[in-house]
Amino acid sequence: MDVLKFLLIIGTGLFFIGAFGFLTRRNILTMLIAVELMLNGAALNLLAFNRYLWPDRLDGLFLALFIIAIAAAEAAVFIAIVLRLYRNMRTVDVERVSELKQ
């Protein structure tokens, strides 16, 4: 199997596993993990296409590093929100979050 096909299959698999996890889970921490999987799958596909189309350029690498930096910042903000939510409601269930609107 070609290396590009292998990387695209792995990256697409990671993305769809993350999308499925995000849509089916109720625990907010598993939703965070699913979003991280989606971002990593997108970064892997970006690197694979960059390696295939422009092997001598580093544009895809820098974009992937940018995606990783955004994922780290998103995780830090998300964990802060989860900690505040847990302190207030003693749960991380997404269904109970709608009670905060009242």
PDB file as gemmi writes it, atoms N, CA and C in Angstrom:
CRYST1    1.000    1.000    1.000  90.00  90.00  90.00 P 1                      
ATOM      1  N   MET A   1       0.852  -1.181   0.000  1.00  0.00           N  
ATOM      2  CA  MET A   1       0.000   0.000   0.000  1.00  0.00           C  
ATOM      3  C   MET A   1       0.892   1.237   0.000  1.00  0.00           C  
ATOM      4  N   ASP A   2       0.483   2.219  -0.726  1.00  0.00           N  
ATOM      5  CA  ASP A   2       1.212   3.477  -0.816  1.00  0.00           C  
ATOM      6  C   ASP A   2       1.191   4.185   0.536  1.00  0.00           C  
ATOM      7  N   VAL A   3       2.271   4.909   0.829  1.00  0.00           N  
ATOM      8  CA  VAL A   3       2.374   5.603   2.118  1.00  0.00           C  
ATOM      9  C   VAL A   3       1.301   6.681   2.245  1.00  0.00           C  
ATOM     10  N   LEU A   4       1.029   7.389   1.156  1.00  0.00           N  
ATOM     11  CA  LEU A   4      -0.001   8.429   1.205  1.00  0.00           C  
ATOM     12  C   LEU A   4      -1.369   7.840   1.538  1.00  0.00           C  
ATOM     13  N   LYS A   5      -1.721   6.746   0.905  1.00  0.00           N  
ATOM     14  CA  LYS A   5      -3.016   6.118   1.187  1.00  0.00           C  
ATOM     15  C   LYS A   5      -3.098   5.662   2.637  1.00  0.00           C  
ATOM     16  N   PHE A   6      -2.006   5.090   3.127  1.00  0.00           N  
ATOM     17  CA  PHE A   6      -1.979   4.632   4.513  1.00  0.00           C  
ATOM     18  C   PHE A   6      -2.186   5.802   5.473  1.00  0.00           C  
ATOM     19  N   LEU A   7      -1.470   6.913   5.261  1.00  0.00           N  
ATOM     20  CA  LEU A   7      -1.613   8.071   6.144  1.00  0.00           C  
ATOM     21  C   LEU A   7      -3.001   8.692   6.045  1.00  0.00           C  
ATOM     22  N   LEU A   8      -3.553   8.731   4.840  1.00  0.00           N  
ATOM     23  CA  LEU A   8      -4.900   9.291   4.692  1.00  0.00           C  
ATOM     24  C   LEU A   8      -5.956   8.415   5.354  1.00  0.00           C  
ATOM     25  N   ILE A   9      -5.782   7.107   5.280  1.00  0.00           N  
ATOM     26  CA  ILE A   9      -6.725   6.204   5.952  1.00  0.00           C  
ATOM     27  C   ILE A   9      -6.647   6.379   7.464  1.00  0.00           C  
ATOM     28  N   ILE A  10      -5.425   6.467   7.994  1.00  0.00           N  
ATOM     29  CA  ILE A  10      -5.265   6.662   9.449  1.00  0.00           C  
ATOM     30  C   ILE A  10      -5.835   8.013   9.877  1.00  0.00           C  
ATOM     31  N   GLY A  11      -5.513   9.081   9.144  1.00  0.00           N  
ATOM     32  CA  GLY A  11      -6.008  10.412   9.496  1.00  0.00           C  
ATOM     33  C   GLY A  11      -7.519  10.519   9.399  1.00  0.00           C  
ATOM     34  N   THR A  12      -8.087   9.953   8.341  1.00  0.00           N  
ATOM     35  CA  THR A  12      -9.542   9.981   8.192  1.00  0.00           C  
ATOM     36  C   THR A  12     -10.220   9.138   9.260  1.00  0.00           C  
ATOM     37  N   GLY A  13      -9.613   8.010   9.581  1.00  0.00           N  
ATOM     38  CA  GLY A  13     -10.151   7.175  10.660  1.00  0.00           C  
ATOM     39  C   GLY A  13     -10.154   7.907  11.991  1.00  0.00           C  
ATOM     40  N   LEU A  14      -9.054   8.595  12.304  1.00  0.00           N  
ATOM     41  CA  LEU A  14      -9.004   9.376  13.540  1.00  0.00           C  
ATOM     42  C   LEU A  14     -10.083  10.460  13.560  1.00  0.00           C  
ATOM     43  N   PHE A  15     -10.241  11.122  12.424  1.00  0.00           N  
ATOM     44  CA  PHE A  15     -11.239  12.194  12.373  1.00  0.00           C  
ATOM     45  C   PHE A  15     -12.647  11.660  12.594  1.00  0.00           C  
ATOM     46  N   PHE A  16     -12.998  10.556  11.926  1.00  0.00           N  
ATOM     47  CA  PHE A  16     -14.357  10.033  12.064  1.00  0.00           C  
ATOM     48  C   PHE A  16     -14.599   9.348  13.403  1.00  0.00           C  
ATOM     49  N   ILE A  17     -13.588   8.754  13.987  1.00  0.00           N  
ATOM     50  CA  ILE A  17     -13.734   8.231  15.346  1.00  0.00           C  
ATOM     51  C   ILE A  17     -14.004   9.381  16.314  1.00  0.00           C  
ATOM     52  N   GLY A  18     -13.278  10.493  16.138  1.00  0.00           N  
ATOM     53  CA  GLY A  18     -13.519  11.670  16.970  1.00  0.00           C  
ATOM     54  C   GLY A  18     -14.900  12.254  16.766  1.00  0.00           C  
ATOM     55  N   ALA A  19     -15.348  12.327  15.510  1.00  0.00           N  
ATOM     56  CA  ALA A  19     -16.685  12.858  15.236  1.00  0.00           C  
ATOM     57  C   ALA A  19     -17.762  11.967  15.846  1.00  0.00           C  
ATOM     58  N   PHE A  20     -17.600  10.651  15.719  1.00  0.00           N  
ATOM     59  CA  PHE A  20     -18.560   9.729  16.314  1.00  0.00           C  
ATOM     60  C   PHE A  20     -18.565   9.863  17.837  1.00  0.00           C  
ATOM     61  N   GLY A  21     -17.386   9.952  18.439  1.00  0.00           N  
ATOM     62  CA  GLY A  21     -17.298  10.116  19.888  1.00  0.00           C  
ATOM     63  C   GLY A  21     -17.917  11.407  20.364  1.00  0.00           C  
ATOM     64  N   PHE A  22     -17.747  12.479  19.593  1.00  0.00           N  
ATOM     65  CA  PHE A  22     -18.312  13.760  19.991  1.00  0.00           C  
ATOM     66  C   PHE A  22     -19.832  13.756  19.916  1.00  0.00           C  
ATOM     67  N   LEU A  23     -20.371  13.090  18.909  1.00  0.00           N  
ATOM     68  CA  LEU A  23     -21.823  13.092  18.725  1.00  0.00           C  
ATOM     69  C   LEU A  23     -22.557  12.109  19.628  1.00  0.00           C  
ATOM     70  N   THR A  24     -21.880  11.087  20.122  1.00  0.00           N  
ATOM     71  CA  THR A  24     -22.577  10.064  20.888  1.00  0.00           C  
ATOM     72  C   THR A  24     -22.331  10.118  22.393  1.00  0.00           C  
ATOM     73  N   ARG A  25     -21.359  10.828  22.854  1.00  0.00           N  
ATOM     74  CA  ARG A  25     -21.040  10.838  24.285  1.00  0.00           C  
ATOM     75  C   ARG A  25     -21.760  11.959  25.011  1.00  0.00           C  
ATOM     76  N   ARG A  26     -22.009  11.751  26.286  1.00  0.00           N  
ATOM     77  CA  ARG A  26     -22.619  12.777  27.123  1.00  0.00           C  
ATOM     78  C   ARG A  26     -21.630  13.369  28.105  1.00  0.00           C  
ATOM     79  N   ASN A  27     -20.552  12.653  28.387  1.00  0.00           N  
ATOM     80  CA  ASN A  27     -19.544  13.147  29.311  1.00  0.00           C  
ATOM     81  C   ASN A  27     -18.702  14.188  28.591  1.00  0.00           C  
ATOM     82  N   ILE A  28     -18.538  15.334  29.207  1.00  0.00           N  
ATOM     83  CA  ILE A  28     -17.858  16.442  28.551  1.00  0.00           C  
ATOM     84  C   ILE A  28     -16.362  16.172  28.375  1.00  0.00           C  
ATOM     85  N   LEU A  29     -15.772  15.352  29.236  1.00  0.00           N  
ATOM     86  CA  LEU A  29     -14.349  15.031  29.086  1.00  0.00           C  
ATOM     87  C   LEU A  29     -14.102  14.114  27.891  1.00  0.00           C  
ATOM     88  N   THR A  30     -14.988  13.169  27.651  1.00  0.00           N  
ATOM     89  CA  THR A  30     -14.825  12.319  26.471  1.00  0.00           C  
ATOM     90  C   THR A  30     -15.099  13.117  25.188  1.00  0.00           C  
ATOM     91  N   MET A  31     -15.929  14.144  25.292  1.00  0.00           N  
ATOM     92  CA  MET A  31     -16.128  15.019  24.139  1.00  0.00           C  
ATOM     93  C   MET A  31     -14.856  15.807  23.831  1.00  0.00           C  
ATOM     94  N   LEU A  32     -14.133  16.217  24.858  1.00  0.00           N  
ATOM     95  CA  LEU A  32     -12.853  16.896  24.658  1.00  0.00           C  
ATOM     96  C   LEU A  32     -11.854  15.975  23.967  1.00  0.00           C  
ATOM     97  N   ILE A  33     -11.790  14.735  24.396  1.00  0.00           N  
ATOM     98  CA  ILE A  33     -10.887  13.772  23.775  1.00  0.00           C  
ATOM     99  C   ILE A  33     -11.278  13.550  22.319  1.00  0.00           C  
ATOM    100  N   ALA A  34     -12.560  13.525  22.037  1.00  0.00           N  
ATOM    101  CA  ALA A  34     -13.027  13.348  20.662  1.00  0.00           C  
ATOM    102  C   ALA A  34     -12.634  14.533  19.786  1.00  0.00           C  
ATOM    103  N   VAL A  35     -12.728  15.739  20.309  1.00  0.00           N  
ATOM    104  CA  VAL A  35     -12.313  16.922  19.543  1.00  0.00           C  
ATOM    105  C   VAL A  35     -10.817  16.880  19.276  1.00  0.00           C  
ATOM    106  N   GLU A  36     -10.049  16.447  20.253  1.00  0.00           N  
ATOM    107  CA  GLU A  36      -8.599  16.319  20.063  1.00  0.00           C  
ATOM    108  C   GLU A  36      -8.284  15.282  18.988  1.00  0.00           C  
ATOM    109  N   LEU A  37      -9.018  14.182  18.963  1.00  0.00           N  
ATOM    110  CA  LEU A  37      -8.825  13.186  17.903  1.00  0.00           C  
ATOM    111  C   LEU A  37      -9.138  13.773  16.532  1.00  0.00           C  
ATOM    112  N   MET A  38     -10.186  14.561  16.449  1.00  0.00           N  
ATOM    113  CA  MET A  38     -10.542  15.183  15.176  1.00  0.00           C  
ATOM    114  C   MET A  38      -9.445  16.139  14.708  1.00  0.00           C  
ATOM    115  N   LEU A  39      -8.908  16.939  15.603  1.00  0.00           N  
ATOM    116  CA  LEU A  39      -7.846  17.866  15.233  1.00  0.00           C  
ATOM    117  C   LEU A  39      -6.577  17.125  14.810  1.00  0.00           C  
ATOM    118  N   ASN A  40      -6.248  16.043  15.507  1.00  0.00           N  
ATOM    119  CA  ASN A  40      -5.059  15.274  15.141  1.00  0.00           C  
ATOM    120  C   ASN A  40      -5.241  14.579  13.799  1.00  0.00           C  
ATOM    121  N   GLY A  41      -6.437  14.093  13.511  1.00  0.00           N  
ATOM    122  CA  GLY A  41      -6.702  13.483  12.211  1.00  0.00           C  
ATOM    123  C   GLY A  41      -6.572  14.495  11.084  1.00  0.00           C  
ATOM    124  N   ALA A  42      -7.080  15.701  11.310  1.00  0.00           N  
ATOM    125  CA  ALA A  42      -6.967  16.751  10.294  1.00  0.00           C  
ATOM    126  C   ALA A  42      -5.510  17.147  10.078  1.00  0.00           C  
ATOM    127  N   ALA A  43      -4.735  17.238  11.152  1.00  0.00           N  
ATOM    128  CA  ALA A  43      -3.314  17.585  11.026  1.00  0.00           C  
ATOM    129  C   ALA A  43      -2.548  16.494  10.292  1.00  0.00           C  
ATOM    130  N   LEU A  44      -2.860  15.245  10.564  1.00  0.00           N  
ATOM    131  CA  LEU A  44      -2.182  14.147   9.876  1.00  0.00           C  
ATOM    132  C   LEU A  44      -2.506  14.148   8.384  1.00  0.00           C  
ATOM    133  N   ASN A  45      -3.757  14.392   8.021  1.00  0.00           N  
ATOM    134  CA  ASN A  45      -4.112  14.485   6.610  1.00  0.00           C  
ATOM    135  C   ASN A  45      -3.417  15.667   5.937  1.00  0.00           C  
ATOM    136  N   LEU A  46      -3.310  16.775   6.637  1.00  0.00           N  
ATOM    137  CA  LEU A  46      -2.628  17.938   6.103  1.00  0.00           C  
ATOM    138  C   LEU A  46      -1.155  17.635   5.845  1.00  0.00           C  
ATOM    139  N   LEU A  47      -0.510  16.962   6.775  1.00  0.00           N  
ATOM    140  CA  LEU A  47       0.897  16.593   6.591  1.00  0.00           C  
ATOM    141  C   LEU A  47       1.074  15.604   5.446  1.00  0.00           C  
ATOM    142  N   ALA A  48       0.154  14.678   5.312  1.00  0.00           N  
ATOM    143  CA  ALA A  48       0.259  13.691   4.238  1.00  0.00           C  
ATOM    144  C   ALA A  48       0.124  14.359   2.879  1.00  0.00           C  
ATOM    145  N   PHE A  49      -0.844  15.255   2.734  1.00  0.00           N  
ATOM    146  CA  PHE A  49      -1.004  15.950   1.459  1.00  0.00           C  
ATOM    147  C   PHE A  49       0.183  16.855   1.159  1.00  0.00           C  
ATOM    148  N   ASN A  50       0.718  17.515   2.184  1.00  0.00           N  
ATOM    149  CA  ASN A  50       1.877  18.367   1.961  1.00  0.00           C  
ATOM    150  C   ASN A  50       3.080  17.543   1.518  1.00  0.00           C  
ATOM    151  N   ARG A  51       3.278  16.400   2.122  1.00  0.00           N  
ATOM    152  CA  ARG A  51       4.409  15.534   1.755  1.00  0.00           C  
ATOM    153  C   ARG A  51       4.260  15.008   0.329  1.00  0.00           C  
ATOM    154  N   TYR A  52       3.029  14.759  -0.081  1.00  0.00           N  
ATOM    155  CA  TYR A  52       2.791  14.219  -1.414  1.00  0.00           C  
ATOM    156  C   TYR A  52       2.875  15.311  -2.491  1.00  0.00           C  
ATOM    157  N   LEU A  53       2.272  16.468  -2.232  1.00  0.00           N  
ATOM    158  CA  LEU A  53       2.204  17.509  -3.251  1.00  0.00           C  
ATOM    159  C   LEU A  53       3.468  18.362  -3.329  1.00  0.00           C  
ATOM    160  N   TRP A  54       4.005  18.753  -2.168  1.00  0.00           N  
ATOM    161  CA  TRP A  54       5.196  19.596  -2.128  1.00  0.00           C  
ATOM    162  C   TRP A  54       6.194  19.007  -1.134  1.00  0.00           C  
ATOM    163  N   PRO A  55       6.952  17.998  -1.527  1.00  0.00           N  
ATOM    164  CA  PRO A  55       7.850  17.345  -0.569  1.00  0.00           C  
ATOM    165  C   PRO A  55       9.003  18.216  -0.095  1.00  0.00           C  
ATOM    166  N   ASP A  56       9.345  19.270  -0.833  1.00  0.00           N  
ATOM    167  CA  ASP A  56      10.481  20.103  -0.438  1.00  0.00           C  
ATOM    168  C   ASP A  56      10.075  21.342   0.361  1.00  0.00           C  
ATOM    169  N   ARG A  57       8.784  21.537   0.591  1.00  0.00           N  
ATOM    170  CA  ARG A  57       8.305  22.705   1.331  1.00  0.00           C  
ATOM    171  C   ARG A  57       7.787  22.294   2.705  1.00  0.00           C  
ATOM    172  N   LEU A  58       7.798  23.238   3.635  1.00  0.00           N  
ATOM    173  CA  LEU A  58       7.402  22.954   5.016  1.00  0.00           C  
ATOM    174  C   LEU A  58       6.085  23.619   5.404  1.00  0.00           C  
ATOM    175  N   ASP A  59       5.283  24.011   4.431  1.00  0.00           N  
ATOM    176  CA  ASP A  59       4.022  24.704   4.739  1.00  0.00           C  
ATOM    177  C   ASP A  59       3.086  23.827   5.563  1.00  0.00           C  
ATOM    178  N   GLY A  60       2.955  22.582   5.185  1.00  0.00           N  
ATOM    179  CA  GLY A  60       2.075  21.668   5.915  1.00  0.00           C  
ATOM    180  C   GLY A  60       2.545  21.425   7.330  1.00  0.00           C  
ATOM    181  N   LEU A  61       3.847  21.383   7.532  1.00  0.00           N  
ATOM    182  CA  LEU A  61       4.393  21.189   8.876  1.00  0.00           C  
ATOM    183  C   LEU A  61       4.042  22.364   9.770  1.00  0.00           C  
ATOM    184  N   PHE A  62       4.195  23.568   9.258  1.00  0.00           N  
ATOM    185  CA  PHE A  62       3.874  24.743  10.066  1.00  0.00           C  
ATOM    186  C   PHE A  62       2.381  24.835  10.353  1.00  0.00           C  
ATOM    187  N   LEU A  63       1.553  24.473   9.379  1.00  0.00           N  
ATOM    188  CA  LEU A  63       0.110  24.462   9.631  1.00  0.00           C  
ATOM    189  C   LEU A  63      -0.259  23.396  10.661  1.00  0.00           C  
ATOM    190  N   ALA A  64       0.393  22.248  10.604  1.00  0.00           N  
ATOM    191  CA  ALA A  64       0.127  21.205  11.597  1.00  0.00           C  
ATOM    192  C   ALA A  64       0.565  21.656  12.997  1.00  0.00           C  
ATOM    193  N   LEU A  65       1.695  22.342  13.091  1.00  0.00           N  
ATOM    194  CA  LEU A  65       2.120  22.883  14.386  1.00  0.00           C  
ATOM    195  C   LEU A  65       1.134  23.932  14.895  1.00  0.00           C  
ATOM    196  N   PHE A  66       0.576  24.715  13.985  1.00  0.00           N  
ATOM    197  CA  PHE A  66      -0.444  25.692  14.354  1.00  0.00           C  
ATOM    198  C   PHE A  66      -1.696  24.994  14.879  1.00  0.00           C  
ATOM    199  N   ILE A  67      -2.094  23.899  14.236  1.00  0.00           N  
ATOM    200  CA  ILE A  67      -3.245  23.124  14.693  1.00  0.00           C  
ATOM    201  C   ILE A  67      -2.990  22.548  16.077  1.00  0.00           C  
ATOM    202  N   ILE A  68      -1.784  22.056  16.315  1.00  0.00           N  
ATOM    203  CA  ILE A  68      -1.440  21.492  17.628  1.00  0.00           C  
ATOM    204  C   ILE A  68      -1.466  22.587  18.696  1.00  0.00           C  
ATOM    205  N   ALA A  69      -0.973  23.786  18.363  1.00  0.00           N  
ATOM    206  CA  ALA A  69      -0.999  24.892  19.330  1.00  0.00           C  
ATOM    207  C   ALA A  69      -2.430  25.304  19.650  1.00  0.00           C  
ATOM    208  N   ILE A  70      -3.285  25.355  18.647  1.00  0.00           N  
ATOM    209  CA  ILE A  70      -4.693  25.689  18.882  1.00  0.00           C  
ATOM    210  C   ILE A  70      -5.357  24.608  19.725  1.00  0.00           C  
ATOM    211  N   ALA A  71      -5.025  23.347  19.474  1.00  0.00           N  
ATOM    212  CA  ALA A  71      -5.606  22.254  20.259  1.00  0.00           C  
ATOM    213  C   ALA A  71      -5.167  22.344  21.722  1.00  0.00           C  
ATOM    214  N   ALA A  72      -3.925  22.726  21.967  1.00  0.00           N  
ATOM    215  CA  ALA A  72      -3.454  22.860  23.347  1.00  0.00           C  
ATOM    216  C   ALA A  72      -4.162  24.008  24.065  1.00  0.00           C  
ATOM    217  N   ALA A  73      -4.332  25.133  23.382  1.00  0.00           N  
ATOM    218  CA  ALA A  73      -5.042  26.263  23.991  1.00  0.00           C  
ATOM    219  C   ALA A  73      -6.504  25.917  24.226  1.00  0.00           C  
ATOM    220  N   GLU A  74      -7.108  25.233  23.263  1.00  0.00           N  
ATOM    221  CA  GLU A  74      -8.506  24.816  23.413  1.00  0.00           C  
ATOM    222  C   GLU A  74      -8.662  23.861  24.586  1.00  0.00           C  
ATOM    223  N   ALA A  75      -7.727  22.959  24.752  1.00  0.00           N  
ATOM    224  CA  ALA A  75      -7.805  22.008  25.869  1.00  0.00           C  
ATOM    225  C   ALA A  75      -7.664  22.721  27.209  1.00  0.00           C  
ATOM    226  N   ALA A  76      -6.791  23.703  27.283  1.00  0.00           N  
ATOM    227  CA  ALA A  76      -6.615  24.434  28.544  1.00  0.00           C  
ATOM    228  C   ALA A  76      -7.877  25.197  28.922  1.00  0.00           C  
ATOM    229  N   VAL A  77      -8.496  25.873  27.973  1.00  0.00           N  
ATOM    230  CA  VAL A  77      -9.737  26.611  28.246  1.00  0.00           C  
ATOM    231  C   VAL A  77     -10.862  25.645  28.584  1.00  0.00           C  
ATOM    232  N   PHE A  78     -10.939  24.549  27.850  1.00  0.00           N  
ATOM    233  CA  PHE A  78     -11.987  23.565  28.069  1.00  0.00           C  
ATOM    234  C   PHE A  78     -11.880  22.933  29.455  1.00  0.00           C  
ATOM    235  N   ILE A  79     -10.675  22.621  29.876  1.00  0.00           N  
ATOM    236  CA  ILE A  79     -10.490  22.022  31.207  1.00  0.00           C  
ATOM    237  C   ILE A  79     -10.841  23.026  32.297  1.00  0.00           C  
ATOM    238  N   ALA A  80     -10.534  24.294  32.090  1.00  0.00           N  
ATOM    239  CA  ALA A  80     -10.931  25.315  33.066  1.00  0.00           C  
ATOM    240  C   ALA A  80     -12.446  25.409  33.175  1.00  0.00           C  
ATOM    241  N   ILE A  81     -13.135  25.349  32.052  1.00  0.00           N  
ATOM    242  CA  ILE A  81     -14.604  25.383  32.070  1.00  0.00           C  
ATOM    243  C   ILE A  81     -15.160  24.141  32.762  1.00  0.00           C  
ATOM    244  N   VAL A  82     -14.573  22.983  32.484  1.00  0.00           N  
ATOM    245  CA  VAL A  82     -15.037  21.739  33.101  1.00  0.00           C  
ATOM    246  C   VAL A  82     -14.830  21.777  34.609  1.00  0.00           C  
ATOM    247  N   LEU A  83     -13.699  22.297  35.062  1.00  0.00           N  
ATOM    248  CA  LEU A  83     -13.468  22.385  36.508  1.00  0.00           C  
ATOM    249  C   LEU A  83     -14.476  23.309  37.182  1.00  0.00           C  
ATOM    250  N   ARG A  84     -14.777  24.437  36.564  1.00  0.00           N  
ATOM    251  CA  ARG A  84     -15.775  25.350  37.127  1.00  0.00           C  
ATOM    252  C   ARG A  84     -17.158  24.696  37.132  1.00  0.00           C  
ATOM    253  N   LEU A  85     -17.492  24.006  36.057  1.00  0.00           N  
ATOM    254  CA  LEU A  85     -18.776  23.312  35.971  1.00  0.00           C  
ATOM    255  C   LEU A  85     -18.882  22.237  37.046  1.00  0.00           C  
ATOM    256  N   TYR A  86     -17.816  21.490  37.249  1.00  0.00           N  
ATOM    257  CA  TYR A  86     -17.858  20.430  38.260  1.00  0.00           C  
ATOM    258  C   TYR A  86     -17.972  21.016  39.670  1.00  0.00           C  
ATOM    259  N   ARG A  87     -17.302  22.114  39.906  1.00  0.00           N  
ATOM    260  CA  ARG A  87     -17.405  22.730  41.242  1.00  0.00           C  
ATOM    261  C   ARG A  87     -18.819  23.239  41.517  1.00  0.00           C  
ATOM    262  N   ASN A  88     -19.478  23.744  40.488  1.00  0.00           N  
ATOM    263  CA  ASN A  88     -20.831  24.283  40.687  1.00  0.00           C  
ATOM    264  C   ASN A  88     -21.904  23.212  40.725  1.00  0.00           C  
ATOM    265  N   MET A  89     -21.800  22.194  39.878  1.00  0.00           N  
ATOM    266  CA  MET A  89     -22.891  21.233  39.722  1.00  0.00           C  
ATOM    267  C   MET A  89     -22.552  19.813  40.171  1.00  0.00           C  
ATOM    268  N   ARG A  90     -21.312  19.520  40.455  1.00  0.00           N  
ATOM    269  CA  ARG A  90     -20.854  18.185  40.874  1.00  0.00           C  
ATOM    270  C   ARG A  90     -21.098  17.115  39.814  1.00  0.00           C  
ATOM    271  N   THR A  91     -21.092  17.512  38.548  1.00  0.00           N  
ATOM    272  CA  THR A  91     -21.241  16.562  37.450  1.00  0.00           C  
ATOM    273  C   THR A  91     -20.587  17.143  36.202  1.00  0.00           C  
ATOM    274  N   VAL A  92     -20.236  16.266  35.279  1.00  0.00           N  
ATOM    275  CA  VAL A  92     -19.722  16.710  33.982  1.00  0.00           C  
ATOM    276  C   VAL A  92     -20.621  16.191  32.858  1.00  0.00           C  
ATOM    277  N   ASP A  93     -21.875  15.924  33.181  1.00  0.00           N  
ATOM    278  CA  ASP A  93     -22.847  15.454  32.201  1.00  0.00           C  
ATOM    279  C   ASP A  93     -23.353  16.635  31.381  1.00  0.00           C  
ATOM    280  N   VAL A  94     -23.328  16.499  30.080  1.00  0.00           N  
ATOM    281  CA  VAL A  94     -23.717  17.592  29.198  1.00  0.00           C  
ATOM    282  C   VAL A  94     -25.201  17.906  29.322  1.00  0.00           C  
ATOM    283  N   GLU A  95     -26.021  16.923  29.610  1.00  0.00           N  
ATOM    284  CA  GLU A  95     -27.465  17.151  29.736  1.00  0.00           C  
ATOM    285  C   GLU A  95     -27.794  18.083  30.891  1.00  0.00           C  
ATOM    286  N   ARG A  96     -26.995  18.064  31.921  1.00  0.00           N  
ATOM    287  CA  ARG A  96     -27.253  18.917  33.093  1.00  0.00           C  
ATOM    288  C   ARG A  96     -26.756  20.343  32.890  1.00  0.00           C  
ATOM    289  N   VAL A  97     -25.926  20.575  31.904  1.00  0.00           N  
ATOM    290  CA  VAL A  97     -25.388  21.906  31.666  1.00  0.00           C  
ATOM    291  C   VAL A  97     -26.500  22.876  31.280  1.00  0.00           C  
ATOM    292  N   SER A  98     -27.534  22.401  30.638  1.00  0.00           N  
ATOM    293  CA  SER A  98     -28.629  23.285  30.242  1.00  0.00           C  
ATOM    294  C   SER A  98     -29.351  23.874  31.450  1.00  0.00           C  
ATOM    295  N   GLU A  99     -29.191  23.284  32.622  1.00  0.00           N  
ATOM    296  CA  GLU A  99     -29.794  23.833  33.829  1.00  0.00           C  
ATOM    297  C   GLU A  99     -29.154  25.142  34.256  1.00  0.00           C  
ATOM    298  N   LEU A 100     -27.942  25.421  33.758  1.00  0.00           N  
ATOM    299  CA  LEU A 100     -27.273  26.680  34.119  1.00  0.00           C  
ATOM    300  C   LEU A 100     -27.915  27.885  33.471  1.00  0.00           C  
ATOM    301  N   LYS A 101     -28.705  27.699  32.445  1.00  0.00           N  
ATOM    302  CA  LYS A 101     -29.336  28.814  31.750  1.00  0.00           C  
ATOM    303  C   LYS A 101     -30.394  29.489  32.609  1.00  0.00           C  
ATOM    304  N   GLN A 102     -30.952  28.815  33.574  1.00  0.00           N  
ATOM    305  CA  GLN A 102     -32.045  29.376  34.377  1.00  0.00           C  
ATOM    306  C   GLN A 102     -31.556  30.194  35.526  1.00  0.00           C  
TER     307      GLN A 102                                                      
END                                                                             
